[in-house]
Amino acid sequence: VSLRDPIRSGVDDLGLREIIGAAVKRKKAAHAGMFDIAKTTNRPMIHIGG
């Protein structure tokens, strides 16, 4: 989430907290597990050990 525009427009601390809170709520709870990743078709970093 970009905070640049809200900060430039003068949003207060409470507004920033709301923006950041909404972004955090949209995040997934966790990354995919090892078995889910193994099933994906596009996984070049896994193939090279990265």
CHARMM-style PDB file with segment names, atoms N, HN, CA, C and O in Angstrom:
ATOM      1  N   VAL     1       0.845  -1.169   0.000  1.00  0.00      PROA
ATOM      2  CA  VAL     1       0.000   0.000   0.000  1.00  0.00      PROA
ATOM      3  C   VAL     1       0.895   1.237   0.000  1.00  0.00      PROA
ATOM      4  O   VAL     1       1.906   1.285   0.700  1.00  0.00      PROA
ATOM      5  N   SER     2       0.519   2.209  -0.774  1.00  0.00      PROA
ATOM      6  HN  SER     2      -0.303   2.170  -1.342  1.00  0.00      PROA
ATOM      7  CA  SER     2       1.294   3.440  -0.853  1.00  0.00      PROA
ATOM      8  C   SER     2       0.744   4.462   0.135  1.00  0.00      PROA
ATOM      9  O   SER     2      -0.453   4.747   0.153  1.00  0.00      PROA
ATOM     10  N   LEU     3       1.624   4.999   0.943  1.00  0.00      PROA
ATOM     11  HN  LEU     3       2.597   4.768   0.928  1.00  0.00      PROA
ATOM     12  CA  LEU     3       1.231   6.026   1.910  1.00  0.00      PROA
ATOM     13  C   LEU     3       1.591   7.430   1.436  1.00  0.00      PROA
ATOM     14  O   LEU     3       1.231   8.422   2.070  1.00  0.00      PROA
ATOM     15  N   ARG     4       2.296   7.500   0.325  1.00  0.00      PROA
ATOM     16  HN  ARG     4       2.589   6.695  -0.190  1.00  0.00      PROA
ATOM     17  CA  ARG     4       2.778   8.793  -0.159  1.00  0.00      PROA
ATOM     18  C   ARG     4       1.652   9.798  -0.374  1.00  0.00      PROA
ATOM     19  O   ARG     4       1.685  10.905   0.164  1.00  0.00      PROA
ATOM     20  N   ASP     5       0.666   9.408  -1.154  1.00  0.00      PROA
ATOM     21  HN  ASP     5       0.639   8.509  -1.591  1.00  0.00      PROA
ATOM     22  CA  ASP     5      -0.409  10.353  -1.478  1.00  0.00      PROA
ATOM     23  C   ASP     5      -1.218  10.771  -0.251  1.00  0.00      PROA
ATOM     24  O   ASP     5      -1.497  11.959  -0.090  1.00  0.00      PROA
ATOM     25  N   PRO     6      -1.608   9.826   0.626  1.00  0.00      PROA
ATOM     26  CA  PRO     6      -2.325  10.272   1.827  1.00  0.00      PROA
ATOM     27  C   PRO     6      -1.493  11.210   2.700  1.00  0.00      PROA
ATOM     28  O   PRO     6      -2.024  12.178   3.244  1.00  0.00      PROA
ATOM     29  N   ILE     7      -0.206  10.937   2.841  1.00  0.00      PROA
ATOM     30  HN  ILE     7       0.226  10.150   2.399  1.00  0.00      PROA
ATOM     31  CA  ILE     7       0.651  11.808   3.655  1.00  0.00      PROA
ATOM     32  C   ILE     7       0.751  13.186   3.019  1.00  0.00      PROA
ATOM     33  O   ILE     7       0.669  14.203   3.708  1.00  0.00      PROA
ATOM     34  N   ARG     8       0.927  13.216   1.703  1.00  0.00      PROA
ATOM     35  HN  ARG     8       0.993  12.390   1.144  1.00  0.00      PROA
ATOM     36  CA  ARG     8       1.029  14.503   1.015  1.00  0.00      PROA
ATOM     37  C   ARG     8      -0.269  15.298   1.092  1.00  0.00      PROA
ATOM     38  O   ARG     8      -0.253  16.528   1.067  1.00  0.00      PROA
ATOM     39  N   SER     9      -1.383  14.595   1.184  1.00  0.00      PROA
ATOM     40  HN  SER     9      -1.396  13.596   1.204  1.00  0.00      PROA
ATOM     41  CA  SER     9      -2.658  15.313   1.262  1.00  0.00      PROA
ATOM     42  C   SER     9      -3.016  15.705   2.691  1.00  0.00      PROA
ATOM     43  O   SER     9      -4.060  16.312   2.928  1.00  0.00      PROA
ATOM     44  N   GLY    10      -2.151  15.357   3.643  1.00  0.00      PROA
ATOM     45  HN  GLY    10      -1.303  14.863   3.450  1.00  0.00      PROA
ATOM     46  CA  GLY    10      -2.332  15.822   5.007  1.00  0.00      PROA
ATOM     47  C   GLY    10      -3.126  14.912   5.925  1.00  0.00      PROA
ATOM     48  O   GLY    10      -3.691  15.378   6.914  1.00  0.00      PROA
ATOM     49  N   VAL    11      -3.180  13.628   5.619  1.00  0.00      PROA
ATOM     50  HN  VAL    11      -2.720  13.249   4.816  1.00  0.00      PROA
ATOM     51  CA  VAL    11      -3.914  12.702   6.486  1.00  0.00      PROA
ATOM     52  C   VAL    11      -3.268  12.684   7.877  1.00  0.00      PROA
ATOM     53  O   VAL    11      -2.049  12.794   8.007  1.00  0.00      PROA
ATOM     54  N   ASP    12      -4.099  12.544   8.905  1.00  0.00      PROA
ATOM     55  HN  ASP    12      -5.089  12.455   8.800  1.00  0.00      PROA
ATOM     56  CA  ASP    12      -3.572  12.528  10.273  1.00  0.00      PROA
ATOM     57  C   ASP    12      -3.140  11.110  10.670  1.00  0.00      PROA
ATOM     58  O   ASP    12      -3.287  10.168   9.891  1.00  0.00      PROA
ATOM     59  N   ASP    13      -2.610  10.971  11.877  1.00  0.00      PROA
ATOM     60  HN  ASP    13      -2.490  11.737  12.510  1.00  0.00      PROA
ATOM     61  CA  ASP    13      -2.103   9.681  12.344  1.00  0.00      PROA
ATOM     62  C   ASP    13      -3.198   8.620  12.379  1.00  0.00      PROA
ATOM     63  O   ASP    13      -2.952   7.463  12.039  1.00  0.00      PROA
ATOM     64  N   LEU    14      -4.387   9.000  12.782  1.00  0.00      PROA
ATOM     65  HN  LEU    14      -4.587   9.940  13.058  1.00  0.00      PROA
ATOM     66  CA  LEU    14      -5.493   8.044  12.829  1.00  0.00      PROA
ATOM     67  C   LEU    14      -5.828   7.539  11.427  1.00  0.00      PROA
ATOM     68  O   LEU    14      -6.097   6.353  11.236  1.00  0.00      PROA
ATOM     69  N   GLY    15      -5.808   8.431  10.465  1.00  0.00      PROA
ATOM     70  HN  GLY    15      -5.589   9.394  10.620  1.00  0.00      PROA
ATOM     71  CA  GLY    15      -6.062   8.040   9.080  1.00  0.00      PROA
ATOM     72  C   GLY    15      -5.014   7.074   8.566  1.00  0.00      PROA
ATOM     73  O   GLY    15      -5.336   6.108   7.874  1.00  0.00      PROA
ATOM     74  N   LEU    16      -3.747   7.337   8.907  1.00  0.00      PROA
ATOM     75  HN  LEU    16      -3.486   8.121   9.469  1.00  0.00      PROA
ATOM     76  CA  LEU    16      -2.677   6.422   8.502  1.00  0.00      PROA
ATOM     77  C   LEU    16      -2.864   5.052   9.142  1.00  0.00      PROA
ATOM     78  O   LEU    16      -2.666   4.026   8.492  1.00  0.00      PROA
ATOM     79  N   ARG    17      -3.240   5.039  10.400  1.00  0.00      PROA
ATOM     80  HN  ARG    17      -3.401   5.873  10.928  1.00  0.00      PROA
ATOM     81  CA  ARG    17      -3.481   3.752  11.075  1.00  0.00      PROA
ATOM     82  C   ARG    17      -4.587   2.969  10.379  1.00  0.00      PROA
ATOM     83  O   ARG    17      -4.485   1.752  10.222  1.00  0.00      PROA
ATOM     84  N   GLU    18      -5.630   3.656   9.966  1.00  0.00      PROA
ATOM     85  HN  GLU    18      -5.712   4.645  10.094  1.00  0.00      PROA
ATOM     86  CA  GLU    18      -6.734   2.986   9.277  1.00  0.00      PROA
ATOM     87  C   GLU    18      -6.285   2.418   7.936  1.00  0.00      PROA
ATOM     88  O   GLU    18      -6.659   1.301   7.579  1.00  0.00      PROA
ATOM     89  N   ILE    19      -5.490   3.175   7.196  1.00  0.00      PROA
ATOM     90  HN  ILE    19      -5.186   4.083   7.486  1.00  0.00      PROA
ATOM     91  CA  ILE    19      -4.990   2.716   5.897  1.00  0.00      PROA
ATOM     92  C   ILE    19      -4.100   1.493   6.082  1.00  0.00      PROA
ATOM     93  O   ILE    19      -4.247   0.496   5.374  1.00  0.00      PROA
ATOM     94  N   ILE    20      -3.177   1.573   7.034  1.00  0.00      PROA
ATOM     95  HN  ILE    20      -3.058   2.383   7.609  1.00  0.00      PROA
ATOM     96  CA  ILE    20      -2.257   0.461   7.282  1.00  0.00      PROA
ATOM     97  C   ILE    20      -3.019  -0.753   7.809  1.00  0.00      PROA
ATOM     98  O   ILE    20      -2.750  -1.882   7.399  1.00  0.00      PROA
ATOM     99  N   GLY    21      -3.964  -0.524   8.712  1.00  0.00      PROA
ATOM    100  HN  GLY    21      -4.182   0.393   9.045  1.00  0.00      PROA
ATOM    101  CA  GLY    21      -4.765  -1.622   9.246  1.00  0.00      PROA
ATOM    102  C   GLY    21      -5.542  -2.352   8.165  1.00  0.00      PROA
ATOM    103  O   GLY    21      -5.621  -3.581   8.175  1.00  0.00      PROA
ATOM    104  N   ALA    22      -6.112  -1.605   7.239  1.00  0.00      PROA
ATOM    105  HN  ALA    22      -6.048  -0.607   7.231  1.00  0.00      PROA
ATOM    106  CA  ALA    22      -6.859  -2.221   6.137  1.00  0.00      PROA
ATOM    107  C   ALA    22      -5.930  -3.049   5.256  1.00  0.00      PROA
ATOM    108  O   ALA    22      -6.312  -4.123   4.789  1.00  0.00      PROA
ATOM    109  N   ALA    23      -4.712  -2.557   5.025  1.00  0.00      PROA
ATOM    110  HN  ALA    23      -4.402  -1.685   5.404  1.00  0.00      PROA
ATOM    111  CA  ALA    23      -3.753  -3.300   4.210  1.00  0.00      PROA
ATOM    112  C   ALA    23      -3.343  -4.596   4.900  1.00  0.00      PROA
ATOM    113  O   ALA    23      -3.219  -5.634   4.250  1.00  0.00      PROA
ATOM    114  N   VAL    24      -3.133  -4.539   6.203  1.00  0.00      PROA
ATOM    115  HN  VAL    24      -3.234  -3.696   6.730  1.00  0.00      PROA
ATOM    116  CA  VAL    24      -2.741  -5.737   6.952  1.00  0.00      PROA
ATOM    117  C   VAL    24      -3.875  -6.764   6.938  1.00  0.00      PROA
ATOM    118  O   VAL    24      -3.616  -7.963   6.833  1.00  0.00      PROA
ATOM    119  N   LYS    25      -5.104  -6.319   7.041  1.00  0.00      PROA
ATOM    120  HN  LYS    25      -5.314  -5.345   7.127  1.00  0.00      PROA
ATOM    121  CA  LYS    25      -6.244  -7.240   7.030  1.00  0.00      PROA
ATOM    122  C   LYS    25      -6.394  -7.949   5.691  1.00  0.00      PROA
ATOM    123  O   LYS    25      -6.933  -9.055   5.638  1.00  0.00      PROA
ATOM    124  N   ARG    26      -5.924  -7.326   4.602  1.00  0.00      PROA
ATOM    125  HN  ARG    26      -5.486  -6.428   4.645  1.00  0.00      PROA
ATOM    126  CA  ARG    26      -6.017  -7.946   3.274  1.00  0.00      PROA
ATOM    127  C   ARG    26      -4.940  -8.994   3.041  1.00  0.00      PROA
ATOM    128  O   ARG    26      -5.046  -9.795   2.113  1.00  0.00      PROA
ATOM    129  N   LYS    27      -3.896  -8.996   3.881  1.00  0.00      PROA
ATOM    130  HN  LYS    27      -3.810  -8.345   4.635  1.00  0.00      PROA
ATOM    131  CA  LYS    27      -2.805  -9.957   3.704  1.00  0.00      PROA
ATOM    132  C   LYS    27      -3.276 -11.371   4.012  1.00  0.00      PROA
ATOM    133  O   LYS    27      -4.190 -11.574   4.812  1.00  0.00      PROA
ATOM    134  N   LYS    28      -2.647 -12.338   3.373  1.00  0.00      PROA
ATOM    135  HN  LYS    28      -1.905 -12.173   2.723  1.00  0.00      PROA
ATOM    136  CA  LYS    28      -2.908 -13.732   3.710  1.00  0.00      PROA
ATOM    137  C   LYS    28      -2.335 -14.007   5.091  1.00  0.00      PROA
ATOM    138  O   LYS    28      -1.381 -13.358   5.520  1.00  0.00      PROA
ATOM    139  N   ALA    29      -2.921 -14.968   5.779  1.00  0.00      PROA
ATOM    140  HN  ALA    29      -3.696 -15.496   5.430  1.00  0.00      PROA
ATOM    141  CA  ALA    29      -2.465 -15.301   7.131  1.00  0.00      PROA
ATOM    142  C   ALA    29      -1.069 -15.913   7.118  1.00  0.00      PROA
ATOM    143  O   ALA    29      -0.304 -15.745   8.067  1.00  0.00      PROA
ATOM    144  N   ALA    30      -0.741 -16.621   6.041  1.00  0.00      PROA
ATOM    145  HN  ALA    30      -1.363 -16.757   5.270  1.00  0.00      PROA
ATOM    146  CA  ALA    30       0.568 -17.274   5.954  1.00  0.00      PROA
ATOM    147  C   ALA    30       0.893 -17.522   4.492  1.00  0.00      PROA
ATOM    148  O   ALA    30       0.017 -17.495   3.628  1.00  0.00      PROA
ATOM    149  N   HSD    31       2.163 -17.763   4.237  1.00  0.00      PROA
ATOM    150  HN  HSD    31       2.874 -17.785   4.939  1.00  0.00      PROA
ATOM    151  CA  HSD    31       2.572 -18.154   2.892  1.00  0.00      PROA
ATOM    152  C   HSD    31       2.106 -19.578   2.638  1.00  0.00      PROA
ATOM    153  O   HSD    31       1.764 -20.299   3.575  1.00  0.00      PROA
ATOM    154  N   ALA    32       2.092 -19.979   1.397  1.00  0.00      PROA
ATOM    155  HN  ALA    32       2.369 -19.394   0.635  1.00  0.00      PROA
ATOM    156  CA  ALA    32       1.702 -21.347   1.062  1.00  0.00      PROA
ATOM    157  C   ALA    32       2.691 -22.328   1.681  1.00  0.00      PROA
ATOM    158  O   ALA    32       3.879 -22.031   1.808  1.00  0.00      PROA
ATOM    159  N   GLY    33       2.199 -23.471   2.055  1.00  0.00      PROA
ATOM    160  HN  GLY    33       1.234 -23.712   1.952  1.00  0.00      PROA
ATOM    161  CA  GLY    33       3.049 -24.495   2.642  1.00  0.00      PROA
ATOM    162  C   GLY    33       3.885 -25.201   1.589  1.00  0.00      PROA
ATOM    163  O   GLY    33       3.705 -24.988   0.390  1.00  0.00      PROA
ATOM    164  N   MET    34       4.789 -26.033   2.044  1.00  0.00      PROA
ATOM    165  HN  MET    34       4.935 -26.206   3.018  1.00  0.00      PROA
ATOM    166  CA  MET    34       5.711 -26.735   1.159  1.00  0.00      PROA
ATOM    167  C   MET    34       4.955 -27.562   0.117  1.00  0.00      PROA
ATOM    168  O   MET    34       5.342 -27.575  -1.051  1.00  0.00      PROA
ATOM    169  N   PHE    35       3.903 -28.240   0.514  1.00  0.00      PROA
ATOM    170  HN  PHE    35       3.588 -28.229   1.463  1.00  0.00      PROA
ATOM    171  CA  PHE    35       3.182 -29.112  -0.407  1.00  0.00      PROA
ATOM    172  C   PHE    35       2.360 -28.312  -1.411  1.00  0.00      PROA
ATOM    173  O   PHE    35       2.200 -28.737  -2.556  1.00  0.00      PROA
ATOM    174  N   ASP    36       1.841 -27.170  -1.000  1.00  0.00      PROA
ATOM    175  HN  ASP    36       1.970 -26.825  -0.071  1.00  0.00      PROA
ATOM    176  CA  ASP    36       1.114 -26.309  -1.932  1.00  0.00      PROA
ATOM    177  C   ASP    36       2.054 -25.717  -2.969  1.00  0.00      PROA
ATOM    178  O   ASP    36       1.712 -25.632  -4.148  1.00  0.00      PROA
ATOM    179  N   ILE    37       3.232 -25.312  -2.533  1.00  0.00      PROA
ATOM    180  HN  ILE    37       3.510 -25.381  -1.575  1.00  0.00      PROA
ATOM    181  CA  ILE    37       4.211 -24.733  -3.456  1.00  0.00      PROA
ATOM    182  C   ILE    37       4.673 -25.771  -4.465  1.00  0.00      PROA
ATOM    183  O   ILE    37       4.865 -25.452  -5.639  1.00  0.00      PROA
ATOM    184  N   ALA    38       4.854 -27.011  -4.022  1.00  0.00      PROA
ATOM    185  HN  ALA    38       4.699 -27.270  -3.069  1.00  0.00      PROA
ATOM    186  CA  ALA    38       5.323 -28.072  -4.916  1.00  0.00      PROA
ATOM    187  C   ALA    38       4.338 -28.335  -6.048  1.00  0.00      PROA
ATOM    188  O   ALA    38       4.742 -28.821  -7.104  1.00  0.00      PROA
ATOM    189  N   LYS    39       3.061 -28.027  -5.859  1.00  0.00      PROA
ATOM    190  HN  LYS    39       2.733 -27.632  -5.001  1.00  0.00      PROA
ATOM    191  CA  LYS    39       2.034 -28.270  -6.873  1.00  0.00      PROA
ATOM    192  C   LYS    39       1.962 -27.161  -7.915  1.00  0.00      PROA
ATOM    193  O   LYS    39       1.344 -27.352  -8.962  1.00  0.00      PROA
ATOM    194  N   THR    40       2.571 -26.016  -7.661  1.00  0.00      PROA
ATOM    195  HN  THR    40       3.073 -25.860  -6.810  1.00  0.00      PROA
ATOM    196  CA  THR    40       2.476 -24.903  -8.604  1.00  0.00      PROA
ATOM    197  C   THR    40       3.311 -25.175  -9.839  1.00  0.00      PROA
ATOM    198  O   THR    40       4.314 -25.886  -9.777  1.00  0.00      PROA
ATOM    199  N   THR    41       2.891 -24.605 -10.967  1.00  0.00      PROA
ATOM    200  HN  THR    41       2.076 -24.028 -11.016  1.00  0.00      PROA
ATOM    201  CA  THR    41       3.599 -24.850 -12.216  1.00  0.00      PROA
ATOM    202  C   THR    41       4.757 -23.890 -12.426  1.00  0.00      PROA
ATOM    203  O   THR    41       5.748 -24.259 -13.056  1.00  0.00      PROA
ATOM    204  N   ASN    42       4.661 -22.680 -11.922  1.00  0.00      PROA
ATOM    205  HN  ASN    42       3.856 -22.380 -11.410  1.00  0.00      PROA
ATOM    206  CA  ASN    42       5.709 -21.686 -12.131  1.00  0.00      PROA
ATOM    207  C   ASN    42       6.507 -21.532 -10.844  1.00  0.00      PROA
ATOM    208  O   ASN    42       6.156 -20.709  -9.999  1.00  0.00      PROA
ATOM    209  N   ARG    43       7.575 -22.311 -10.680  1.00  0.00      PROA
ATOM    210  HN  ARG    43       7.860 -22.979 -11.367  1.00  0.00      PROA
ATOM    211  CA  ARG    43       8.357 -22.281  -9.449  1.00  0.00      PROA
ATOM    212  C   ARG    43       9.855 -22.368  -9.721  1.00  0.00      PROA
ATOM    213  O   ARG    43      10.513 -23.276  -9.212  1.00  0.00      PROA
ATOM    214  N   PRO    44      10.407 -21.454 -10.503  1.00  0.00      PROA
ATOM    215  CA  PRO    44      11.822 -21.550 -10.869  1.00  0.00      PROA
ATOM    216  C   PRO    44      12.780 -21.465  -9.693  1.00  0.00      PROA
ATOM    217  O   PRO    44      13.810 -22.140  -9.716  1.00  0.00      PROA
ATOM    218  N   MET    45      12.496 -20.673  -8.669  1.00  0.00      PROA
ATOM    219  HN  MET    45      11.660 -20.125  -8.651  1.00  0.00      PROA
ATOM    220  CA  MET    45      13.416 -20.573  -7.532  1.00  0.00      PROA
ATOM    221  C   MET    45      13.501 -21.901  -6.780  1.00  0.00      PROA
ATOM    222  O   MET    45      14.558 -22.239  -6.247  1.00  0.00      PROA
ATOM    223  N   ILE    46      12.419 -22.647  -6.732  1.00  0.00      PROA
ATOM    224  HN  ILE    46      11.561 -22.373  -7.165  1.00  0.00      PROA
ATOM    225  CA  ILE    46      12.444 -23.955  -6.078  1.00  0.00      PROA
ATOM    226  C   ILE    46      13.334 -24.907  -6.866  1.00  0.00      PROA
ATOM    227  O   ILE    46      14.072 -25.702  -6.285  1.00  0.00      PROA
ATOM    228  N   HSD    47      13.262 -24.824  -8.176  1.00  0.00      PROA
ATOM    229  HN  HSD    47      12.662 -24.178  -8.649  1.00  0.00      PROA
ATOM    230  CA  HSD    47      14.069 -25.711  -9.011  1.00  0.00      PROA
ATOM    231  C   HSD    47      15.559 -25.471  -8.829  1.00  0.00      PROA
ATOM    232  O   HSD    47      16.353 -26.407  -8.928  1.00  0.00      PROA
ATOM    233  N   ILE    48      15.949 -24.227  -8.563  1.00  0.00      PROA
ATOM    234  HN  ILE    48      15.304 -23.467  -8.482  1.00  0.00      PROA
ATOM    235  CA  ILE    48      17.378 -23.942  -8.430  1.00  0.00      PROA
ATOM    236  C   ILE    48      17.830 -23.921  -6.978  1.00  0.00      PROA
ATOM    237  O   ILE    48      18.990 -23.624  -6.690  1.00  0.00      PROA
ATOM    238  N   GLY    49      16.929 -24.230  -6.070  1.00  0.00      PROA
ATOM    239  HN  GLY    49      15.987 -24.471  -6.303  1.00  0.00      PROA
ATOM    240  CA  GLY    49      17.307 -24.307  -4.661  1.00  0.00      PROA
ATOM    241  C   GLY    49      17.292 -22.979  -3.939  1.00  0.00      PROA
ATOM    242  O   GLY    49      17.894 -22.857  -2.872  1.00  0.00      PROA
ATOM    243  N   GLY    50      16.615 -21.970  -4.492  1.00  0.00      PROA
ATOM    244  HN  GLY    50      16.125 -22.069  -5.358  1.00  0.00      PROA
ATOM    245  CA  GLY    50      16.601 -20.646  -3.868  1.00  0.00      PROA
ATOM    246  C   GLY    50      15.456 -20.413  -2.961  1.00  0.00      PROA
ATOM    247  OT1 GLY    50      15.339 -19.335  -2.379  1.00  0.00      PROA
TER     248      GLY     50
END
